[in-house]
Amino acid sequence: MANTAFQSRSDASTVTPAQVSVPVLGATVAVFAAVSFLLCMLLGFVAPECGLHKPWLQFFLGLTGFEVRSLALGTVQSVIFGGYTGALLGAIFNFISARFG
């Protein structure tokens, strides 16, 4: 067995707080929201009796059903809301990590 020395550091200020790239997280959540929207709309088109597409129709502005206009509008809104959510979460995470991390 090799000799192992465990060293403890008393200086905790050398630890860098975790940071996340706000644009990357925003883009990731935006793409996730858009893909989720399109998959739910596809499921609603294939199996309308499931009803999984109805929350999208209720919460997104201007969606009326399975028209091309509604799908495009819903995709754009998914990207906007997802990007906003991801960017806000990333900024909040970076702020809290810098202050308390």
PEMOSUL-V360122 format. One record per run of one state. SS is the DSSP state (alpha for helix, beta for strand, coil for the rest). FROM is the first residue (numbers start at 1). TO is the last residue. If there is no record, write none. Layout:
ss/from/to
SS/FROM/TO
SS/FROM/TO
//
This chain:
ss/from/to
coil/1/11
alpha/12/14
coil/15/21
alpha/22/46
coil/47/47
alpha/48/50
coil/51/53
alpha/54/59
coil/60/67
alpha/68/100
coil/101/101
//
